Amino acid sequence: MKTLYLIRHGETIWNCQSKTQGCRNIGLSVRGFIQGKLLADRIEKLNDNYVKIYSSDLDRCYETAKLIDERINVGIEVVRDLREINFGDWEGLTTDEIKTFYLNEFNKWRNRPHKALIPGGEDLKTVQNRCLKIIKRILNKYNKGAIIVISHSVAIRTIILGLLDIELSHFYKIVQSNACINKIEFRSYGPVLVSLNDTNHLDIDVCS
């Protein structure tokens, strides 16, 4: 059977400051590295038939991927199209700052995310299309085995919704915590979400 592990990167300082990262290249915080090591330990203990790690090109993902590969030694391929949504003019701003300067756009993003147009950025459908194109290409390379993909909160949510044929309007019904694991098995009758936002391996508080 073929299995896909979709994993969000560890914590960054901007995560704790509620700053919008998007395509900004923010690395892991000290706590993010600790999360990454705990995540790597969990992946090693799961002892699945790992075949490859694919990572977004942004440092917070690649640093997380390296911590995992130190344990399972399958190699990392960096893929630019696995990066986070481009948040355009919102990048570097806190949630409160976005509300202050872009209230109408923010309200639409929160209430109708699939219809939202972020100033200078991408919409959810564009993100989903580029991510799913890469995911399907990766999946087609293997007949069996466990594939690990390290990506970002928005990107992963669009991938999960797309693989399960769920509308993007349900975007906010999924949460993705730092260093979480999502597991999808590709069975004879289609993809099955086995675990979602699994953080049982983390024994530390975040943003404290």
GUDRENSE-13783 format. One record per residue: x, y, z of N, C-alpha, C in turn. Coordinates in Angstrom, 1 decimal. Example, Ala and Ser with C-alpha at 12.3 -4.5 7.8 and 13.67 -1.06 7.14 Angstrom:
2
> 13.2,-5.7,7.8,12.3,-4.5,7.8,13.2,-3.3,7.8
> 12.8,-2.2,7.1,13.7,-1.1,7.1,12.9,0.0,7.9
//
This chain:
208
> 0.8,-1.2,0.0,0.0,0.0,0.0,0.9,1.3,0.0
> 0.3,2.3,-0.6,1.0,3.6,-0.6,0.5,4.5,0.5
> 1.4,5.2,1.2,1.0,6.1,2.3,1.7,7.4,2.1
> 0.9,8.5,2.4,1.4,9.8,2.3,1.4,10.4,3.7
> 2.5,10.9,4.2,2.6,11.6,5.5,2.8,13.1,5.1
> 1.8,13.9,5.4,1.8,15.3,5.2,2.2,16.0,6.6
> 3.3,16.7,6.6,3.8,17.2,7.9,4.0,18.7,7.8
> 3.5,19.4,8.8,3.8,20.8,8.9,5.1,21.0,9.6
> 5.8,22.1,9.2,7.1,22.4,9.8,7.0,22.8,11.3
> 8.1,22.8,12.0,8.1,23.2,13.4,7.9,24.7,13.5
> 7.8,25.1,14.8,7.5,26.5,15.1,8.6,27.5,14.7
> 8.1,28.7,14.3,9.0,29.8,14.0,8.7,30.9,15.0
> 9.6,31.9,15.1,9.3,33.1,16.0,8.1,33.8,15.5
> 7.9,33.9,14.1,6.8,34.6,13.6,5.5,33.9,13.9
> 5.5,32.6,14.1,4.3,31.8,14.5,3.8,32.4,15.9
> 4.8,32.5,16.8,4.5,33.0,18.1,4.1,34.4,18.2
> 4.6,35.2,17.2,4.2,36.6,17.2,3.0,36.9,16.4
> 2.3,35.8,15.9,1.1,36.0,15.1,1.4,36.8,13.8
> 2.6,36.7,13.3,2.9,37.4,12.0,2.7,36.4,10.9
> 2.2,37.0,9.8,1.8,36.2,8.6,3.1,36.0,7.8
> 3.4,34.7,7.6,4.7,34.3,7.0,4.6,34.2,5.5
> 3.6,33.4,5.1,3.5,33.1,3.6,4.8,32.6,3.0
> 5.3,33.4,2.0,6.5,33.0,1.3,7.8,33.6,1.9
> 7.7,34.3,3.0,8.8,34.8,3.7,9.7,33.7,4.2
> 11.0,33.8,4.1,11.8,32.6,4.5,12.3,32.7,5.9
> 11.4,32.3,6.8,11.6,32.4,8.3,12.0,31.0,8.7
> 13.2,30.9,9.4,13.6,29.6,9.9,13.0,29.2,11.2
> 13.3,28.0,11.7,12.8,27.5,12.9,13.3,28.3,14.1
> 12.4,28.4,15.1,12.9,28.9,16.4,13.6,27.8,17.2
> 14.2,28.1,18.3,14.8,27.1,19.2,13.7,26.0,19.5
> 12.5,26.5,19.9,11.5,25.5,20.2,11.1,24.7,19.0
> 11.1,25.3,17.8,10.8,24.6,16.6,11.8,23.5,16.3
> 13.1,23.7,16.6,14.0,22.6,16.5,13.8,21.5,17.4
> 13.3,21.8,18.6,13.0,20.8,19.6,11.8,20.0,19.1
> 10.8,20.7,18.6,9.6,20.0,18.0,10.1,19.1,16.9
> 11.0,19.6,16.0,11.4,18.8,14.9,12.1,17.5,15.3
> 12.9,17.6,16.4,13.6,16.4,16.9,12.6,15.4,17.5
> 11.5,15.9,18.2,10.5,15.0,18.7,9.7,14.4,17.6
> 9.5,15.2,16.5,8.8,14.7,15.4,9.6,13.6,14.7
> 10.9,13.9,14.5,11.8,12.9,13.9,11.8,11.6,14.7
> 11.8,11.7,16.0,11.8,10.5,16.8,10.5,9.7,16.6
> 9.4,10.4,16.5,8.1,9.7,16.3,8.1,9.0,14.9
> 8.6,9.7,13.9,8.6,9.1,12.5,9.5,7.9,12.5
> 10.6,7.9,13.2,11.5,6.8,13.3,10.8,5.6,14.0
> 10.1,5.9,15.0,9.5,4.8,15.8,8.3,4.2,15.1
> 7.6,5.0,14.2,6.5,4.5,13.4,7.1,3.4,12.5
> 8.3,3.5,12.1,9.0,2.4,11.3,8.3,2.0,10.1
> 7.8,3.0,9.3,7.0,2.7,8.1,8.1,2.4,7.0
> 7.6,2.0,5.8,8.5,1.7,4.7,8.7,3.0,3.9
> 9.5,3.9,4.5,9.8,5.2,4.0,10.6,5.2,2.7
> 10.2,5.9,1.7,11.0,5.9,0.4,11.6,7.2,0.1
> 11.1,8.4,0.6,11.6,9.7,0.2,11.0,10.8,1.1
> 11.7,11.8,1.3,11.2,13.0,1.9,11.1,14.1,0.8
> 10.0,14.8,0.7,9.9,16.0,-0.2,9.6,17.2,0.7
> 10.3,18.3,0.4,10.2,19.5,1.3,10.0,20.7,0.5
> 9.2,21.6,1.0,9.1,23.0,0.5,10.6,23.6,0.6
> 10.8,24.5,-0.3,12.2,25.1,-0.3,12.4,26.2,0.8
> 11.4,26.5,1.5,11.6,27.5,2.6,12.2,26.8,3.8
> 13.1,27.6,4.5,14.0,27.0,5.5,13.3,26.3,6.6
> 12.1,26.8,7.0,11.4,26.2,8.2,11.0,24.7,7.8
> 10.7,24.5,6.6,10.4,23.1,6.2,11.7,22.3,6.0
> 12.6,22.8,5.3,13.9,22.1,5.0,14.6,21.7,6.3
> 14.6,22.6,7.2,15.2,22.3,8.5,14.5,21.2,9.2
> 13.2,21.2,9.2,12.4,20.1,9.7,12.7,18.8,9.0
> 12.8,18.9,7.7,13.0,17.7,6.9,14.4,17.1,7.2
> 15.4,17.9,7.4,16.7,17.4,7.7,16.8,16.7,9.0
> 16.0,17.2,10.0,16.0,16.5,11.3,15.4,15.1,11.2
> 14.4,15.0,10.3,13.7,13.7,10.1,14.7,12.7,9.3
> 15.3,13.3,8.3,16.2,12.4,7.5,17.4,12.0,8.2
> 17.8,12.7,9.3,18.9,12.2,10.1,18.6,10.9,10.8
> 17.3,10.6,10.9,16.8,9.4,11.6,16.5,8.3,10.6
> 16.0,8.6,9.4,15.5,7.6,8.5,16.3,7.4,7.2
> 17.1,8.4,6.9,18.1,8.3,5.8,17.5,7.8,4.5
> 16.5,8.6,4.0,16.0,8.2,2.7,16.2,9.4,1.7
> 16.8,10.5,2.1,17.1,11.6,1.2,15.9,12.6,1.1
> 16.3,13.8,0.8,15.3,14.9,0.7,15.4,15.5,-0.7
> 14.2,15.7,-1.3,14.1,16.5,-2.5,13.3,17.7,-2.2
> 13.9,18.9,-2.6,13.3,20.2,-2.3,12.4,20.5,-3.5
> 11.2,20.9,-3.2,10.2,21.3,-4.3,9.6,22.6,-4.0
> 9.9,23.6,-4.8,9.5,25.0,-4.6,7.9,25.1,-4.5
> 7.2,24.3,-5.3,5.8,24.4,-5.4,5.1,23.8,-4.2
> 5.8,23.3,-3.2,5.2,22.9,-1.9,5.3,24.0,-0.9
> 5.7,25.2,-1.3,5.8,26.3,-0.4,4.4,26.8,0.0
> 4.4,27.7,1.0,3.1,28.2,1.5,2.5,29.2,0.6
> 1.2,29.5,0.8,0.5,30.5,0.1,1.2,31.8,0.1
> 1.2,32.5,-1.0,1.8,33.8,-1.1,0.7,34.8,-0.5
> 1.0,35.3,0.7,0.1,36.2,1.4,0.3,37.7,1.0
> 1.1,37.9,0.0,1.2,39.2,-0.6,1.4,40.3,0.4
> 0.6,41.4,0.4,0.8,42.5,1.2,0.6,42.2,2.7
> 0.1,41.1,3.0,-0.1,40.7,4.4,1.1,40.1,5.1
> 2.1,39.7,4.3,3.3,39.1,4.9,4.1,40.1,5.8
> 4.4,39.6,7.0,5.1,40.4,7.9,4.2,41.1,8.9
> 2.9,41.1,8.6,1.9,41.8,9.4,1.3,40.8,10.5
> 1.0,41.3,11.6,0.2,40.5,12.6,-1.2,40.5,12.2
> -2.0,39.6,12.8,-3.4,39.5,12.5,-4.1,40.8,12.8
> -3.8,41.5,14.0,-4.4,42.7,14.3,-4.1,43.8,13.3
> -2.8,43.8,12.7,-2.5,44.8,11.7,-3.2,44.6,10.4
> -3.4,43.3,10.1,-4.2,43.0,8.9,-5.7,43.5,9.0
> -6.2,43.3,10.2,-7.6,43.7,10.5,-7.7,45.2,10.4
> -6.6,45.9,10.8,-6.6,47.4,10.8,-6.6,47.9,9.4
> -5.7,47.4,8.6,-5.5,47.9,7.2,-6.3,47.2,6.1
> -6.8,46.0,6.4,-7.4,45.2,5.3,-8.7,44.6,5.9
> -9.5,45.3,6.6,-10.6,44.6,7.3,-11.6,43.9,6.4
> -12.0,44.5,5.3,-12.9,43.9,4.4,-12.4,42.6,3.8
> -11.1,42.7,3.3,-10.5,41.5,2.8,-10.3,40.4,3.8
> -9.9,40.8,5.0,-9.7,39.9,6.1,-11.0,39.1,6.5
> -12.1,39.9,6.6,-13.4,39.3,6.9,-13.8,38.2,5.8
> -13.5,38.5,4.6,-13.8,37.6,3.5,-12.9,36.3,3.7
> -11.6,36.6,4.0,-10.7,35.4,4.2,-11.2,34.5,5.3
> -11.7,35.1,6.3,-12.2,34.3,7.5,-13.5,33.7,7.3
> -14.4,34.3,6.5,-15.8,33.8,6.3,-16.0,33.1,5.0
> -15.3,33.5,4.0,-15.5,32.8,2.7,-14.1,32.6,2.1
> -13.2,31.8,2.7,-11.8,31.8,2.3,-11.6,31.3,0.8
> -12.5,30.5,0.3,-12.4,30.0,-1.1,-12.7,31.1,-2.1
> -13.3,32.2,-1.6,-13.6,33.4,-2.5,-12.7,34.6,-2.3
> -11.8,34.5,-1.3,-11.0,35.6,-0.9,-9.9,35.9,-1.9
> -9.6,37.2,-2.1,-8.5,37.6,-2.9,-7.6,38.4,-2.0
> -6.4,37.9,-1.7,-5.5,38.5,-0.8,-4.7,39.5,-1.6
> -4.6,40.8,-1.2,-3.9,41.8,-2.0,-2.5,41.5,-2.3
> -2.2,41.4,-3.6,-0.8,41.0,-4.0,-0.4,39.6,-3.8
> -1.4,38.7,-3.4,-1.1,37.3,-3.1,-1.8,36.3,-3.9
> -1.9,35.1,-3.5,-2.5,34.0,-4.1,-3.9,33.7,-3.5
> -4.8,33.1,-4.3,-6.0,32.6,-3.7,-5.9,31.1,-3.4
> -6.8,30.6,-2.7,-6.7,29.2,-2.3,-6.7,28.2,-3.4
> -7.5,28.5,-4.5,-7.5,27.5,-5.6,-6.2,27.5,-6.3
> -5.5,28.6,-6.4,-4.2,28.6,-7.1,-3.2,27.8,-6.3
> -3.3,27.9,-4.9,-2.4,27.2,-4.1,-2.7,25.7,-4.2
> -4.0,25.3,-4.2,-4.3,23.9,-4.3,-3.9,23.3,-5.6
> -4.1,24.0,-6.7,-3.7,23.5,-8.0,-2.2,23.2,-8.1
> -1.4,24.1,-7.6,0.1,23.9,-7.7,0.5,22.8,-6.8
> -0.1,22.7,-5.6,0.3,21.7,-4.6,-0.1,20.3,-5.1
> -1.4,20.2,-5.5,-1.9,18.9,-6.0,-1.2,18.4,-7.2
> -0.8,19.3,-8.1,0.0,18.9,-9.3,1.3,18.2,-8.9
> 2.0,18.7,-7.9,3.2,18.1,-7.4,2.9,16.8,-6.6
> 1.9,16.9,-5.7,1.6,15.7,-5.0,1.3,14.5,-5.9
> 0.5,14.7,-6.9,0.1,13.7,-7.8,1.3,13.2,-8.6
> 2.2,14.1,-8.9,3.4,13.7,-9.6,4.3,12.8,-8.7
> 4.4,13.2,-7.5,5.2,12.4,-6.5,4.5,11.0,-6.3
> 3.2,11.0,-6.1,2.5,9.7,-5.8,2.6,8.7,-7.0
> 2.7,9.3,-8.2,2.7,8.4,-9.4,4.1,7.8,-9.6
> 5.1,8.3,-8.8,6.5,7.7,-8.9,6.6,6.4,-8.2
> 5.6,6.1,-7.2,5.8,5.0,-6.4,4.6,4.1,-6.4
> 4.8,2.8,-6.4,3.7,1.8,-6.4,3.3,1.5,-5.0
> 4.3,1.6,-4.0,4.0,1.3,-2.6,5.1,2.1,-1.8
> 4.9,2.1,-0.5,5.8,2.7,0.4,5.2,4.0,1.0
> 6.0,4.6,1.9,5.6,5.7,2.7,6.3,7.0,2.2
> 5.6,8.0,1.8,6.2,9.2,1.2,6.0,10.3,2.3
> 7.0,11.1,2.6,6.9,12.2,3.6,7.0,13.5,2.8
> 6.0,14.3,3.1,6.0,15.7,2.5,6.0,16.7,3.6
> 7.0,17.6,3.6,7.0,18.7,4.6,6.6,20.0,4.0
> 5.5,20.5,4.5,5.0,21.8,3.9,4.4,22.7,5.0
> 3.4,23.4,4.6,2.9,24.5,5.4,1.4,24.4,5.7
> 0.9,25.2,6.7,-0.5,25.1,7.1,-1.5,25.2,6.0
> -1.5,26.3,5.3,-2.5,26.5,4.2,-2.3,25.5,3.1
> -1.1,25.3,2.7,-0.8,24.3,1.6,-1.3,22.9,2.0
> -1.0,22.5,3.2,-1.4,21.1,3.6,-2.9,21.0,3.6
> -3.6,22.0,4.1,-5.1,21.9,4.2,-5.7,21.9,2.8
> -5.1,22.6,1.8,-5.7,22.5,0.5,-5.4,21.1,-0.1
> -4.2,20.6,0.2,-3.9,19.2,-0.3,-4.9,18.2,0.2
> -5.1,18.2,1.5,-6.0,17.2,2.2,-7.4,17.4,1.6
> -7.9,18.6,1.5,-9.3,18.8,0.9,-9.3,18.3,-0.5
> -8.3,18.6,-1.3,-8.3,18.2,-2.7,-8.3,16.7,-2.9
> -7.4,16.0,-2.1,-7.3,14.5,-2.2,-8.6,13.8,-1.8
> -9.3,14.4,-0.8,-10.6,13.8,-0.3,-11.8,14.4,-1.1
> -11.6,15.2,-2.1,-12.7,15.7,-2.9,-13.7,16.5,-2.0
> -13.1,17.3,-1.1,-13.9,18.2,-0.3,-13.7,19.7,-0.7
> -14.8,20.4,-0.8,-14.7,21.8,-1.3,-13.8,22.7,-0.4
> -13.2,23.6,-1.0,-12.3,24.6,-0.3,-13.1,25.5,0.6
> -14.4,25.5,0.5,-15.2,26.3,1.5,-15.1,25.8,2.9
> -14.6,24.5,3.0,-14.4,23.9,4.3,-13.0,24.0,4.9
> -12.3,25.0,4.3,-10.9,25.2,4.7,-10.7,25.3,6.2
> -11.5,26.1,6.8,-11.3,26.4,8.3,-11.8,25.3,9.2
> -12.3,24.2,8.6,-12.7,23.0,9.4,-11.5,22.1,9.7
> -10.3,22.5,9.2,-9.1,21.7,9.4,-8.1,22.6,10.1
> -7.5,22.1,11.1,-6.4,22.8,11.8,-5.1,22.1,11.6
> -4.0,22.9,11.5,-2.7,22.3,11.3,-1.7,23.0,12.3
> -1.3,22.2,13.3,-0.4,22.7,14.3,1.0,22.5,13.9
> 1.9,23.3,14.5,3.4,23.1,14.1,3.8,21.7,14.4
> 4.6,21.1,13.5,5.1,19.8,13.6,4.1,18.7,13.7
> 2.9,18.9,13.2,1.9,17.9,13.2,2.1,16.9,12.1
> 1.5,15.7,12.2,1.5,14.6,11.2,0.1,14.4,10.7
> -0.1,14.3,9.4,-1.3,13.8,8.8,-1.0,12.6,8.0
> -1.8,11.6,8.1,-1.5,10.3,7.4,-2.7,10.0,6.4
> -2.3,9.8,5.2,-3.3,9.4,4.2,-2.9,8.1,3.5
> -3.7,7.1,3.6,-3.4,5.8,2.9,-4.2,5.7,1.6
> -3.6,5.2,0.6,-4.2,5.1,-0.7,-4.6,3.6,-0.9
> -5.8,3.3,-0.6,-6.3,1.9,-0.6,-7.0,1.7,-2.0
> -7.4,0.4,-2.2,-8.0,0.0,-3.5,-9.2,0.9,-3.9
> -9.9,1.4,-2.9,-11.1,2.2,-3.1,-10.9,3.7,-3.0
> -9.6,4.1,-2.9,-9.3,5.6,-2.8,-8.5,6.0,-1.6
> -8.2,7.3,-1.5,-7.5,7.8,-0.4,-8.3,7.9,0.9
> -7.7,7.5,2.0,-8.4,7.5,3.3,-7.5,8.3,4.3
> -8.1,9.3,5.0,-7.4,10.0,6.0,-7.4,9.2,7.3
> -6.2,8.8,7.7,-6.1,7.9,8.8,-5.8,8.7,10.1
> -5.1,9.8,10.0,-4.8,10.7,11.1,-4.7,12.1,10.6
> -5.2,13.0,11.5,-5.2,14.5,11.2,-4.6,15.3,12.3
> -3.7,16.2,12.0,-3.1,17.1,13.0,-2.6,16.3,14.3
> -2.0,15.2,14.1,-1.5,14.4,15.2,-0.2,15.1,15.8
> -0.3,15.5,17.0,0.8,16.1,17.7,1.1,15.3,19.0
> 0.8,14.1,19.1,1.0,13.3,20.3,2.5,13.2,20.7
> 3.4,13.4,19.7,4.8,13.3,20.0,5.4,14.6,20.6
> 4.6,15.6,20.7,5.1,16.9,21.3,4.7,16.9,22.8
> 5.7,17.1,23.6,5.5,17.1,25.0,5.9,18.5,25.6
> 5.9,19.5,24.7,6.3,20.9,25.2,5.2,21.8,24.8
> 5.0,22.9,25.5,4.1,23.9,25.1,4.7,24.8,24.0
> 3.9,25.4,23.2,4.4,26.3,22.1,4.1,27.7,22.5
> 4.9,28.6,22.0,4.7,30.1,22.1,4.6,30.5,23.6
> 5.5,29.9,24.4,5.5,30.3,25.8,6.8,30.9,26.2
//
